[in-house]
Amino acid sequence: MIGHLRGTLSEVAGDRVTVEAGGVGYAVFVSESLGRELLGQRGEDVELCTYYYLQGSGMGNALPTLIGFRTRLDREFFEQFITVSGIGPKAAVRALTLPVSEIAAAIEAGNRQVLESLPGIGRQRASEIIAKLQGKVAKFAMAPVGEAVSRPVAEDVAAEALVILTEQLGYGRGEAGRLIREAFARRPSLKTVEDLIRDIYQHRSDRPPSTDEGSHPGEET
């Protein structure tokens, strides 16, 4: 089992990259979004989290295959994604043409239109993804942009902020996740929940928070 790979990025070609490590060139399948990100890093040292599986079946016919991810969190989302019936590893990596945080946010918000735009994901499959994963991928939707603060710290801060925004301040989960992502995009070095909430309030619009269903806190339905 190969859990991560560190070496020199020698080739980027479509959905496959080659990482040279210990005199061996490892072919790694990547998503379209990660492939675009890696284009400018040829010849540089990179580290990818990897998912290893055997493609095909039958004695002597199974092909060892590596799929690469920028972060452990992206790989964890992928592992959730392939639990949906009919989505195998190769189909899943082809579908990830948007950042994981955007796909997860669409799932949490029940935004079928975004999911239908992914390669190989039609109307029926989008509905199945939402039914299977909604409520389970919020932490991926909140994934911060940038590496100035360590990811474990950022995840803890984001998770606590999500509780405050949804349970105390009346925001819907989808909107709260978006506000958290935007705050980390503005200030990747945020390290406390207090600073995160303060930044959100400094940059929020004057409109009151809305729930995912489109109603406002305290508003009669």
PyRosetta script that sets phi, psi and omega in degrees:
from pyrosetta import init, pose_from_sequence

init()
pose = pose_from_sequence("MIGHLRGTLSEVAGDRVTVEAGGVGYAVFVSESLGRELLGQRGEDVELCTYYYLQGSGMGNALPTLIGFRTRLDREFFEQFITVSGIGPKAAVRALTLPVSEIAAAIEAGNRQVLESLPGIGRQRASEIIAKLQGKVAKFAMAPVGEAVSRPVAEDVAAEALVILTEQLGYGRGEAGRLIREAFARRPSLKTVEDLIRDIYQHRSDRPPSTDEGSHPGEET")
pose.set_psi(1, 129.2)
pose.set_omega(1, 179.0)
pose.set_phi(2, -110.3)
pose.set_psi(2, 110.3)
pose.set_omega(2, -175.9)
pose.set_phi(3, -91.7)
pose.set_psi(3, -26.5)
pose.set_omega(3, 174.9)
pose.set_phi(4, -154.7)
pose.set_psi(4, 161.6)
pose.set_omega(4, -175.0)
pose.set_phi(5, -140.0)
pose.set_psi(5, 127.6)
pose.set_omega(5, 178.7)
pose.set_phi(6, -125.2)
pose.set_psi(6, 129.5)
pose.set_omega(6, -180.0)
pose.set_phi(7, 177.5)
pose.set_psi(7, -164.7)
pose.set_omega(7, -178.5)
pose.set_phi(8, -91.8)
pose.set_psi(8, 129.6)
pose.set_omega(8, 178.0)
pose.set_phi(9, -78.7)
pose.set_psi(9, 108.4)
pose.set_omega(9, -174.7)
pose.set_phi(10, -99.8)
pose.set_psi(10, -21.3)
pose.set_omega(10, -176.4)
pose.set_phi(11, -153.5)
pose.set_psi(11, 140.1)
pose.set_omega(11, 172.8)
pose.set_phi(12, -130.0)
pose.set_psi(12, 114.7)
pose.set_omega(12, -176.7)
pose.set_phi(13, -139.5)
pose.set_psi(13, 99.3)
pose.set_omega(13, 178.8)
pose.set_phi(14, 64.1)
pose.set_psi(14, -121.9)
pose.set_omega(14, -177.0)
pose.set_phi(15, -93.2)
pose.set_psi(15, 16.6)
pose.set_omega(15, -176.8)
pose.set_phi(16, -136.5)
pose.set_psi(16, 137.6)
pose.set_omega(16, 173.7)
pose.set_phi(17, -122.9)
pose.set_psi(17, 159.5)
pose.set_omega(17, 175.9)
pose.set_phi(18, -119.4)
pose.set_psi(18, 126.1)
pose.set_omega(18, 179.0)
pose.set_phi(19, -114.0)
pose.set_psi(19, 121.1)
pose.set_omega(19, 179.4)
pose.set_phi(20, -88.0)
pose.set_psi(20, 120.0)
pose.set_omega(20, -179.5)
pose.set_phi(21, -143.7)
pose.set_psi(21, 122.2)
pose.set_omega(21, 178.1)
pose.set_phi(22, 61.4)
pose.set_psi(22, 33.5)
pose.set_omega(22, 178.9)
pose.set_phi(23, 81.0)
pose.set_psi(23, 5.8)
pose.set_omega(23, 179.8)
pose.set_phi(24, -118.3)
pose.set_psi(24, 137.5)
pose.set_omega(24, 175.3)
pose.set_phi(25, -97.2)
pose.set_psi(25, 112.0)
pose.set_omega(25, -178.1)
pose.set_phi(26, -93.8)
pose.set_psi(26, 122.6)
pose.set_omega(26, 174.8)
pose.set_phi(27, -83.2)
pose.set_psi(27, 125.1)
pose.set_omega(27, -176.0)
pose.set_phi(28, -128.6)
pose.set_psi(28, 125.8)
pose.set_omega(28, 174.8)
pose.set_phi(29, -79.1)
pose.set_psi(29, 139.3)
pose.set_omega(29, 179.6)
pose.set_phi(30, -135.0)
pose.set_psi(30, 162.3)
pose.set_omega(30, 176.7)
pose.set_phi(31, -72.1)
pose.set_psi(31, 162.8)
pose.set_omega(31, 178.8)
pose.set_phi(32, -60.8)
pose.set_psi(32, -40.7)
pose.set_omega(32, -178.6)
pose.set_phi(33, -66.0)
pose.set_psi(33, -40.7)
pose.set_omega(33, 178.1)
pose.set_phi(34, -70.5)
pose.set_psi(34, -37.5)
pose.set_omega(34, 177.3)
pose.set_phi(35, -58.1)
pose.set_psi(35, -42.1)
pose.set_omega(35, 177.4)
pose.set_phi(36, -62.7)
pose.set_psi(36, -40.3)
pose.set_omega(36, -179.0)
pose.set_phi(37, -65.4)
pose.set_psi(37, -35.1)
pose.set_omega(37, -175.7)
pose.set_phi(38, -83.6)
pose.set_psi(38, -11.6)
pose.set_omega(38, -176.3)
pose.set_phi(39, -54.3)
pose.set_psi(39, -38.8)
pose.set_omega(39, -177.3)
pose.set_phi(40, -85.7)
pose.set_psi(40, 9.3)
pose.set_omega(40, -175.8)
pose.set_phi(41, -115.8)
pose.set_psi(41, 16.0)
pose.set_omega(41, 176.2)
pose.set_phi(42, -57.1)
pose.set_psi(42, 136.1)
pose.set_omega(42, 179.7)
pose.set_phi(43, 84.3)
pose.set_psi(43, -5.1)
pose.set_omega(43, 179.7)
pose.set_phi(44, -99.6)
pose.set_psi(44, 160.4)
pose.set_omega(44, 174.3)
pose.set_phi(45, -77.0)
pose.set_psi(45, 133.6)
pose.set_omega(45, 178.6)
pose.set_phi(46, -133.2)
pose.set_psi(46, 160.9)
pose.set_omega(46, 174.0)
pose.set_phi(47, -133.5)
pose.set_psi(47, 126.7)
pose.set_omega(47, -179.4)
pose.set_phi(48, -120.8)
pose.set_psi(48, 137.4)
pose.set_omega(48, 166.2)
pose.set_phi(49, -77.9)
pose.set_psi(49, 140.0)
pose.set_omega(49, -173.8)
pose.set_phi(50, -126.8)
pose.set_psi(50, 152.5)
pose.set_omega(50, 174.2)
pose.set_phi(51, -117.5)
pose.set_psi(51, 123.3)
pose.set_omega(51, -175.7)
pose.set_phi(52, -107.8)
pose.set_psi(52, 132.3)
pose.set_omega(52, 175.0)
pose.set_phi(53, -152.9)
pose.set_psi(53, 165.8)
pose.set_omega(53, 178.8)
pose.set_phi(54, -99.9)
pose.set_psi(54, 116.1)
pose.set_omega(54, -180.0)
pose.set_phi(55, -87.6)
pose.set_psi(55, 132.3)
pose.set_omega(55, -177.0)
pose.set_phi(56, 90.3)
pose.set_psi(56, -177.0)
pose.set_omega(56, -178.1)
pose.set_phi(57, -150.3)
pose.set_psi(57, 170.6)
pose.set_omega(57, 178.7)
pose.set_phi(58, 95.2)
pose.set_psi(58, 151.5)
pose.set_omega(58, -178.9)
pose.set_phi(59, -58.6)
pose.set_psi(59, 119.4)
pose.set_omega(59, 176.1)
pose.set_phi(60, 79.4)
pose.set_psi(60, -1.8)
pose.set_omega(60, -178.0)
pose.set_phi(61, -103.6)
pose.set_psi(61, -11.7)
pose.set_omega(61, -178.1)
pose.set_phi(62, -75.3)
pose.set_psi(62, 131.3)
pose.set_omega(62, -177.4)
pose.set_phi(63, -107.5)
pose.set_psi(63, 117.4)
pose.set_omega(63, 176.2)
pose.set_phi(64, -59.9)
pose.set_psi(64, 129.2)
pose.set_omega(64, -174.8)
pose.set_phi(65, -134.1)
pose.set_psi(65, 137.5)
pose.set_omega(65, 176.2)
pose.set_phi(66, -112.8)
pose.set_psi(66, 135.1)
pose.set_omega(66, 171.3)
pose.set_phi(67, -117.0)
pose.set_psi(67, 132.4)
pose.set_omega(67, -174.0)
pose.set_phi(68, -107.8)
pose.set_psi(68, 149.0)
pose.set_omega(68, -179.8)
pose.set_phi(69, -137.5)
pose.set_psi(69, 151.4)
pose.set_omega(69, 179.4)
pose.set_phi(70, -70.3)
pose.set_psi(70, -37.2)
pose.set_omega(70, -176.1)
pose.set_phi(71, -133.8)
pose.set_psi(71, 162.0)
pose.set_omega(71, 175.1)
pose.set_phi(72, -61.5)
pose.set_psi(72, -36.6)
pose.set_omega(72, -178.9)
pose.set_phi(73, -65.1)
pose.set_psi(73, -39.4)
pose.set_omega(73, 176.9)
pose.set_phi(74, -63.2)
pose.set_psi(74, -40.9)
pose.set_omega(74, 178.4)
pose.set_phi(75, -65.1)
pose.set_psi(75, -39.1)
pose.set_omega(75, -180.0)
pose.set_phi(76, -64.4)
pose.set_psi(76, -39.5)
pose.set_omega(76, 176.3)
pose.set_phi(77, -62.7)
pose.set_psi(77, -44.0)
pose.set_omega(77, 178.4)
pose.set_phi(78, -56.1)
pose.set_psi(78, -43.0)
pose.set_omega(78, -179.7)
pose.set_phi(79, -65.0)
pose.set_psi(79, -31.3)
pose.set_omega(79, 173.8)
pose.set_phi(80, -72.3)
pose.set_psi(80, -41.1)
pose.set_omega(80, -176.0)
pose.set_phi(81, -60.0)
pose.set_psi(81, -39.8)
pose.set_omega(81, -176.3)
pose.set_phi(82, -79.6)
pose.set_psi(82, 1.0)
pose.set_omega(82, 172.6)
pose.set_phi(83, -79.0)
pose.set_psi(83, -12.6)
pose.set_omega(83, 178.0)
pose.set_phi(84, -73.4)
pose.set_psi(84, 131.8)
pose.set_omega(84, -177.7)
pose.set_phi(85, -56.5)
pose.set_psi(85, 131.1)
pose.set_omega(85, 176.6)
pose.set_phi(86, 89.5)
pose.set_psi(86, -3.1)
pose.set_omega(86, 178.6)
pose.set_phi(87, -110.3)
pose.set_psi(87, 103.2)
pose.set_omega(87, 177.2)
pose.set_phi(88, -89.6)
pose.set_psi(88, 176.7)
pose.set_omega(88, -177.0)
pose.set_phi(89, -57.6)
pose.set_psi(89, -45.8)
pose.set_omega(89, -178.5)
pose.set_phi(90, -67.7)
pose.set_psi(90, -40.4)
pose.set_omega(90, 177.9)
pose.set_phi(91, -64.9)
pose.set_psi(91, -38.0)
pose.set_omega(91, -178.9)
pose.set_phi(92, -65.8)
pose.set_psi(92, -45.4)
pose.set_omega(92, -177.9)
pose.set_phi(93, -67.2)
pose.set_psi(93, -32.6)
pose.set_omega(93, 176.3)
pose.set_phi(94, -67.4)
pose.set_psi(94, -31.2)
pose.set_omega(94, -177.4)
pose.set_phi(95, -76.0)
pose.set_psi(95, -20.1)
pose.set_omega(95, -173.9)
pose.set_phi(96, -82.0)
pose.set_psi(96, 64.6)
pose.set_omega(96, 179.2)
pose.set_phi(97, -88.0)
pose.set_psi(97, -11.2)
pose.set_omega(97, 174.5)
pose.set_phi(98, -110.8)
pose.set_psi(98, 158.9)
pose.set_omega(98, 175.3)
pose.set_phi(99, -56.5)
pose.set_psi(99, 146.1)
pose.set_omega(99, -179.0)
pose.set_phi(100, -54.0)
pose.set_psi(100, -40.2)
pose.set_omega(100, -178.0)
pose.set_phi(101, -60.6)
pose.set_psi(101, -37.3)
pose.set_omega(101, 179.7)
pose.set_phi(102, -70.8)
pose.set_psi(102, -39.3)
pose.set_omega(102, 179.0)
pose.set_phi(103, -67.3)
pose.set_psi(103, -44.0)
pose.set_omega(103, 179.5)
pose.set_phi(104, -63.1)
pose.set_psi(104, -39.9)
pose.set_omega(104, 178.6)
pose.set_phi(105, -63.1)
pose.set_psi(105, -38.8)
pose.set_omega(105, 178.2)
pose.set_phi(106, -64.8)
pose.set_psi(106, -39.6)
pose.set_omega(106, 178.5)
pose.set_phi(107, -64.1)
pose.set_psi(107, -47.1)
pose.set_omega(107, -178.3)
pose.set_phi(108, -63.7)
pose.set_psi(108, -35.8)
pose.set_omega(108, -179.3)
pose.set_phi(109, -84.6)
pose.set_psi(109, -4.6)
pose.set_omega(109, -177.2)
pose.set_phi(110, 68.4)
pose.set_psi(110, 29.0)
pose.set_omega(110, -177.3)
pose.set_phi(111, -84.6)
pose.set_psi(111, 89.1)
pose.set_omega(111, -176.4)
pose.set_phi(112, -67.7)
pose.set_psi(112, -29.7)
pose.set_omega(112, -178.0)
pose.set_phi(113, -61.3)
pose.set_psi(113, -43.3)
pose.set_omega(113, 178.4)
pose.set_phi(114, -63.4)
pose.set_psi(114, -43.8)
pose.set_omega(114, -178.4)
pose.set_phi(115, -65.6)
pose.set_psi(115, -37.9)
pose.set_omega(115, 179.7)
pose.set_phi(116, -65.1)
pose.set_psi(116, -22.8)
pose.set_omega(116, -180.0)
pose.set_phi(117, -76.5)
pose.set_psi(117, -11.9)
pose.set_omega(117, -179.3)
pose.set_phi(118, -77.8)
pose.set_psi(118, 141.0)
pose.set_omega(118, -179.1)
pose.set_phi(119, -56.2)
pose.set_psi(119, 128.7)
pose.set_omega(119, 176.5)
pose.set_phi(120, 82.3)
pose.set_psi(120, -1.0)
pose.set_omega(120, -179.5)
pose.set_phi(121, -110.4)
pose.set_psi(121, 103.5)
pose.set_omega(121, 178.8)
pose.set_phi(122, -91.9)
pose.set_psi(122, -169.0)
pose.set_omega(122, -175.9)
pose.set_phi(123, -60.8)
pose.set_psi(123, -47.4)
pose.set_omega(123, -178.0)
pose.set_phi(124, -65.5)
pose.set_psi(124, -44.2)
pose.set_omega(124, -179.3)
pose.set_phi(125, -65.6)
pose.set_psi(125, -37.4)
pose.set_omega(125, 178.2)
pose.set_phi(126, -60.9)
pose.set_psi(126, -41.7)
pose.set_omega(126, 177.9)
pose.set_phi(127, -63.7)
pose.set_psi(127, -39.1)
pose.set_omega(127, 179.5)
pose.set_phi(128, -66.6)
pose.set_psi(128, -38.7)
pose.set_omega(128, 178.8)
pose.set_phi(129, -62.2)
pose.set_psi(129, -46.0)
pose.set_omega(129, -179.6)
pose.set_phi(130, -63.7)
pose.set_psi(130, -44.4)
pose.set_omega(130, -179.6)
pose.set_phi(131, -61.4)
pose.set_psi(131, -37.2)
pose.set_omega(131, -176.5)
pose.set_phi(132, -81.3)
pose.set_psi(132, -38.4)
pose.set_omega(132, -167.3)
pose.set_phi(133, -112.3)
pose.set_psi(133, -13.8)
pose.set_omega(133, -178.3)
pose.set_phi(134, -60.0)
pose.set_psi(134, 132.5)
pose.set_omega(134, -176.6)
pose.set_phi(135, 90.7)
pose.set_psi(135, -5.8)
pose.set_omega(135, -177.2)
pose.set_phi(136, -114.7)
pose.set_psi(136, -8.4)
pose.set_omega(136, -172.2)
pose.set_phi(137, -122.5)
pose.set_psi(137, 20.6)
pose.set_omega(137, -177.7)
pose.set_phi(138, -60.8)
pose.set_psi(138, -37.6)
pose.set_omega(138, -177.2)
pose.set_phi(139, -66.3)
pose.set_psi(139, -27.5)
pose.set_omega(139, 177.2)
pose.set_phi(140, -75.2)
pose.set_psi(140, -34.3)
pose.set_omega(140, 178.2)
pose.set_phi(141, -65.5)
pose.set_psi(141, -26.2)
pose.set_omega(141, -178.3)
pose.set_phi(142, -91.8)
pose.set_psi(142, 2.0)
pose.set_omega(142, -175.1)
pose.set_phi(143, -51.9)
pose.set_psi(143, 121.3)
pose.set_omega(143, -177.9)
pose.set_phi(144, -70.4)
pose.set_psi(144, 153.3)
pose.set_omega(144, 176.1)
pose.set_phi(145, -93.9)
pose.set_psi(145, 133.9)
pose.set_omega(145, 178.0)
pose.set_phi(146, 102.6)
pose.set_psi(146, 160.3)
pose.set_omega(146, -176.0)
pose.set_phi(147, -121.3)
pose.set_psi(147, 14.4)
pose.set_omega(147, -176.6)
pose.set_phi(148, -66.3)
pose.set_psi(148, -28.7)
pose.set_omega(148, 174.9)
pose.set_phi(149, -112.5)
pose.set_psi(149, 143.1)
pose.set_omega(149, -176.8)
pose.set_phi(150, -62.3)
pose.set_psi(150, 143.3)
pose.set_omega(150, -174.3)
pose.set_phi(151, -62.2)
pose.set_psi(151, -41.6)
pose.set_omega(151, 177.9)
pose.set_phi(152, -58.8)
pose.set_psi(152, -41.2)
pose.set_omega(152, 178.1)
pose.set_phi(153, -63.5)
pose.set_psi(153, -46.2)
pose.set_omega(153, -179.0)
pose.set_phi(154, -60.8)
pose.set_psi(154, -41.1)
pose.set_omega(154, -179.9)
pose.set_phi(155, -62.9)
pose.set_psi(155, -42.9)
pose.set_omega(155, 179.9)
pose.set_phi(156, -64.3)
pose.set_psi(156, -44.6)
pose.set_omega(156, 179.2)
pose.set_phi(157, -63.0)
pose.set_psi(157, -44.9)
pose.set_omega(157, -179.6)
pose.set_phi(158, -63.6)
pose.set_psi(158, -41.0)
pose.set_omega(158, -179.1)
pose.set_phi(159, -64.2)
pose.set_psi(159, -41.9)
pose.set_omega(159, 179.1)
pose.set_phi(160, -68.2)
pose.set_psi(160, -39.3)
pose.set_omega(160, 178.6)
pose.set_phi(161, -64.1)
pose.set_psi(161, -36.5)
pose.set_omega(161, 178.6)
pose.set_phi(162, -60.3)
pose.set_psi(162, -42.1)
pose.set_omega(162, 178.8)
pose.set_phi(163, -62.3)
pose.set_psi(163, -44.6)
pose.set_omega(163, -179.0)
pose.set_phi(164, -63.4)
pose.set_psi(164, -46.5)
pose.set_omega(164, -176.9)
pose.set_phi(165, -65.9)
pose.set_psi(165, -38.2)
pose.set_omega(165, -175.8)
pose.set_phi(166, -87.2)
pose.set_psi(166, -43.5)
pose.set_omega(166, -172.9)
pose.set_phi(167, -89.1)
pose.set_psi(167, -27.1)
pose.set_omega(167, -177.7)
pose.set_phi(168, -106.4)
pose.set_psi(168, -32.6)
pose.set_omega(168, -173.9)
pose.set_phi(169, -108.4)
pose.set_psi(169, -3.8)
pose.set_omega(169, 170.6)
pose.set_phi(170, 83.8)
pose.set_psi(170, 12.9)
pose.set_omega(170, 177.3)
pose.set_phi(171, -78.6)
pose.set_psi(171, 150.0)
pose.set_omega(171, 170.7)
pose.set_phi(172, -73.8)
pose.set_psi(172, 158.7)
pose.set_omega(172, -175.8)
pose.set_phi(173, -63.4)
pose.set_psi(173, -40.2)
pose.set_omega(173, -179.7)
pose.set_phi(174, -63.2)
pose.set_psi(174, -45.5)
pose.set_omega(174, -179.3)
pose.set_phi(175, -68.1)
pose.set_psi(175, -40.1)
pose.set_omega(175, 179.0)
pose.set_phi(176, -61.9)
pose.set_psi(176, -43.0)
pose.set_omega(176, 178.0)
pose.set_phi(177, -61.0)
pose.set_psi(177, -41.0)
pose.set_omega(177, 179.1)
pose.set_phi(178, -63.4)
pose.set_psi(178, -44.0)
pose.set_omega(178, -180.0)
pose.set_phi(179, -62.6)
pose.set_psi(179, -38.0)
pose.set_omega(179, 179.3)
pose.set_phi(180, -67.1)
pose.set_psi(180, -45.2)
pose.set_omega(180, 178.5)
pose.set_phi(181, -60.8)
pose.set_psi(181, -42.4)
pose.set_omega(181, -179.6)
pose.set_phi(182, -64.6)
pose.set_psi(182, -37.4)
pose.set_omega(182, 179.4)
pose.set_phi(183, -65.0)
pose.set_psi(183, -43.3)
pose.set_omega(183, 178.6)
pose.set_phi(184, -68.2)
pose.set_psi(184, -31.0)
pose.set_omega(184, 176.8)
pose.set_phi(185, -65.9)
pose.set_psi(185, -38.7)
pose.set_omega(185, 178.3)
pose.set_phi(186, -71.7)
pose.set_psi(186, -42.1)
pose.set_omega(186, -174.9)
pose.set_phi(187, -136.1)
pose.set_psi(187, 83.2)
pose.set_omega(187, -178.4)
pose.set_phi(188, -59.8)
pose.set_psi(188, -18.7)
pose.set_omega(188, -175.7)
pose.set_phi(189, -87.8)
pose.set_psi(189, 5.8)
pose.set_omega(189, 178.7)
pose.set_phi(190, -57.2)
pose.set_psi(190, 129.4)
pose.set_omega(190, -174.2)
pose.set_phi(191, -124.1)
pose.set_psi(191, -9.5)
pose.set_omega(191, -179.5)
pose.set_phi(192, -129.2)
pose.set_psi(192, 155.2)
pose.set_omega(192, 178.0)
pose.set_phi(193, -63.2)
pose.set_psi(193, -39.0)
pose.set_omega(193, -179.3)
pose.set_phi(194, -59.8)
pose.set_psi(194, -44.9)
pose.set_omega(194, 179.5)
pose.set_phi(195, -65.8)
pose.set_psi(195, -37.9)
pose.set_omega(195, -179.2)
pose.set_phi(196, -65.2)
pose.set_psi(196, -48.8)
pose.set_omega(196, 179.8)
pose.set_phi(197, -62.9)
pose.set_psi(197, -40.5)
pose.set_omega(197, 178.8)
pose.set_phi(198, -61.1)
pose.set_psi(198, -42.8)
pose.set_omega(198, 179.9)
pose.set_phi(199, -64.9)
pose.set_psi(199, -40.9)
pose.set_omega(199, 178.7)
pose.set_phi(200, -60.2)
pose.set_psi(200, -44.3)
pose.set_omega(200, -177.7)
pose.set_phi(201, -71.6)
pose.set_psi(201, -28.5)
pose.set_omega(201, 177.2)
pose.set_phi(202, -69.8)
pose.set_psi(202, -26.3)
pose.set_omega(202, -174.5)
pose.set_phi(203, -112.6)
pose.set_psi(203, -0.9)
pose.set_omega(203, -178.2)
pose.set_phi(204, -73.7)
pose.set_psi(204, 158.9)
pose.set_omega(204, 176.0)
pose.set_phi(205, -75.4)
pose.set_psi(205, 172.9)
pose.set_omega(205, -179.9)
pose.set_phi(206, -79.2)
pose.set_psi(206, -6.6)
pose.set_omega(206, 179.8)
pose.set_phi(207, -71.8)
pose.set_psi(207, 145.9)
pose.set_omega(207, 177.4)
pose.set_phi(208, -67.9)
pose.set_psi(208, 155.9)
pose.set_omega(208, 178.3)
pose.set_phi(209, -61.6)
pose.set_psi(209, 146.3)
pose.set_omega(209, 179.4)
pose.set_phi(210, -118.4)
pose.set_psi(210, 152.6)
pose.set_omega(210, 176.0)
pose.set_phi(211, -83.2)
pose.set_psi(211, 168.6)
pose.set_omega(211, 179.7)
pose.set_phi(212, -62.9)
pose.set_psi(212, -24.7)
pose.set_omega(212, -176.8)
pose.set_phi(213, -85.9)
pose.set_psi(213, -1.9)
pose.set_omega(213, 174.8)
pose.set_phi(214, 96.8)
pose.set_psi(214, -2.2)
pose.set_omega(214, 177.1)
pose.set_phi(215, -94.3)
pose.set_psi(215, 164.2)
pose.set_omega(215, -180.0)
pose.set_phi(216, -104.4)
pose.set_psi(216, 152.1)
pose.set_omega(216, 178.1)
pose.set_phi(217, -56.1)
pose.set_psi(217, 131.2)
pose.set_omega(217, 178.7)
pose.set_phi(218, 84.0)
pose.set_psi(218, -5.7)
pose.set_omega(218, -178.4)
pose.set_phi(219, -84.4)
pose.set_psi(219, 133.3)
pose.set_omega(219, 179.6)
pose.set_phi(220, -72.9)
pose.set_psi(220, 142.2)
pose.set_omega(220, 178.3)
pose.set_phi(221, -112.4)
pose.dump_pdb("model.pdb")
